[in-house]
Amino acid sequence: EMQLVESGGGLVQPGGSLRLSCAASGFTSSGYGMTWVRQAPGKGLEWVSSISGGGRATYYADSVKGRFTISRDNTKNTLYLQMNSLRAEDTAVYYCAKSSGWPFYFDYWGQGTLVTVSS
Amino acid sequence: QSALTQPASVSGSPGQSITISCTGTNSDVGGYNYVSWFQQHPGKAPKLMIYDVSNRPSGVSNRFSASKSGNTASLTISGLQAEDEADYYCSSYTSISTWVFGGGTKLTVL
């Protein structure tokens, strides 16, 4: 059974850092792109970043470019999002999503992890 | 990249059909056949319902269909059921190799 499990969320002060992880199982993750999408409390979905199956190609939303870094370790079937210089507006549930085809479509999502940026 | 435009809410009675629109620009919806639709129930993760404008993933009911004309994509749900009550989001690939979502539409089944 396919599964994506996010972890690493929590409370962090403005300007701080956090690293999210997304553990994949039930499929060969290296054969697919992966994506992070976030959802602020009571708000809509916002695409954050995507990475190719091999990890060489990365894509970022302007709102996080230069602050967030997406990466993956295919030997561990794990996706990461390193988040630096966090702001209050980064507060959201962060979902990872298996991404198929090209351009990607997001065909399977994890349950999300909550990141709260507050002093 | 501005969010795609969706109506905030739509409603319909059981058995009826409803359509949700998603309007973008020539740089996203109008420029590519890469529009997706997602269903999200409260407190749950989004679920892919449609990809590449009109393709249904395996397991998604054929009551869900979608199309595109110019800069506007549309999702139609026929034979409305109580379980269809949820938030629906469209998304599109863009000309600058990013993805953009719509603001979301709350579907109420009366």
Interface residues (C-beta under 8 A of the other chain):
Chain A: T35 V37 G44 L45 E46 W47 S50 Y59 Y60 A61 D62 Y95 G101 P103 F104 Y105 F106 D107 Y108 W109 G110 Q111 G112
Chain B: Q1 A3 Y32 Y34 S36 F38 Q40 K44 A45 P46 K47 L48 Y51 D52 P57 Y89 S91 Y93 S97 T98 W99 V100 F101 G102 G103 G104
